[in-house]
């Protein structure tokens, strides 16, 4: 018998998604931040994403409902941002033990609503299921949005020689950022329009996990300049690579152009840092990062 | 402190959904089988739905993965059917303890894929999260589909005098039907085109819960002819009203027309039965049916 823990998250997902038949109208199936399917027409296509939060895994018991709700929606918004997409309509599945506080759940919904509205979306429905007492609460958010047919960004279209960049600073998210982060939606859309962007994803499992994923998807190797990695104050480079939950953008840009200067003028409060480049060869791995099933 | 168990499912959902702001392009928000939003144009709008299965609540441990997967998707398909909609693209969120069998999860994905393909849809992505050992596995399925702008059916558009009908037979689903049912998608689309259909929903929590919901949403009372309720062989009328998980259609039709005869020719293996009518007045309640938080 093989278990998810023995297999690890990426290999498990590979084994499961290979069982799925592709249907009509699918432009991007499993494997990227979001799926992309034929949609509204007039030059736009539809973007779909689901994600979930589990009590004790993604937040600690006792965290205010408002913060958990913000995070539940913001994680999905961050994935939309990583495709260069706009947020649309969201659905919420909540599985909750019957003995929880309704007031906490109301806070959760207020937090979800606040984040959805802040980024131009709305929650249009959902489903509530009971769990036995003592079982961790779970919230799943599914969203649809849209992106221009010629404007969406895969994680797998990087080329050797592309510069690798990240927004913001990495590491130490557990101190609070993981509950309060601002998805980089506006910044991502700006990048689509202002630089020769080739690949993009959001950093959720740590640069050490996510950078090799981008390189592998692009069929490239990568060179990481560890000393260039922008670290949160008080955080070392190991933590910056491994902590996860940064919700910053990792992206690959064809070299050249003046976009970094323009960025500094447009987003003076958010640094963007070149941390290396894609190169010929196979994507290696880096130590650290978050695997849901405990493989390092 | 108030808990979901004290409040009951419907009142909980009311308290939470009132916190949600409506956004642009929302034609039908929380409260019906699915949400409906502006979509692809050309006379079509988009239908969105999410649902979930929890081990020990919606299926017993030891149930083959294929059957659980079929059910996970079929429940969503049944909600699409109840709007008169077509199935499109699906996303899967799975939260699973790290010590489960990968082979069982593969069966789950095969079952989900089989049901999606059977009803014209496809699974385009998802998310996998770990749970601690000993916690029940949870699968959430979110779907998008489409329906003609002038062809979708609310649960709340019934009028006094409308005949109330159900497909199939009710009760006793736990003996096996709840894992193997065929969502009534083709039948629902036929009804949209062949009778003066005013309101429709699928029966998931039992006629005793769902019929009062339809009447209340329509601002009507109802008369139920209990002796007319079509019961599964070996099942009494109490169970037929209360067992739940029938996944049959409940619908309200303006009186008149020859559609029942046409139905019998088109669907000779699936009976349709008049069980009462909507009337003036307030919707009362019926004993029985399934409340997720244990209120009868």
Interface residues (C-beta under 8 A of the other chain):
Chain A: X1 X2 X3 X4 X5 X7 X9 X12 X13 X15 X16 X17 X19 X20 X21 X22 X23 X24 X25 X26 X28 X29 X30 X31 X32 X34 X35 X37 X39 X40 X41 X42 X46 X48 X49 X50 X51 X52 X54 X56 X57 X58 X88 X89 X91 X92 X93 X95 X96 X98 X99 X100 X101 X102 X103 X105 X106 X109 X110 X113 X116 X117 X121 X122 X123 X124 X125 X126 X127 X128 X129 X130 X131 X132 X135 X136 X138 X140 X142 X144 X292 X293 X294
Chain B: X1 X2 X3 X4 X5 X7 X9 X12 X13 X15 X16 X17 X19 X20 X21 X22 X23 X24 X25 X26 X28 X29 X30 X31 X32 X34 X35 X37 X39 X40 X41 X42 X46 X48 X49 X50 X51 X52 X54 X56 X57 X58 X88 X89 X91 X92 X93 X95 X96 X98 X99 X100 X101 X102 X103 X105 X106 X109 X110 X113 X116 X117 X121 X122 X123 X124 X125 X126 X127 X128 X129 X130 X131 X132 X135 X136 X138 X140 X142 X144 X292 X293 X294
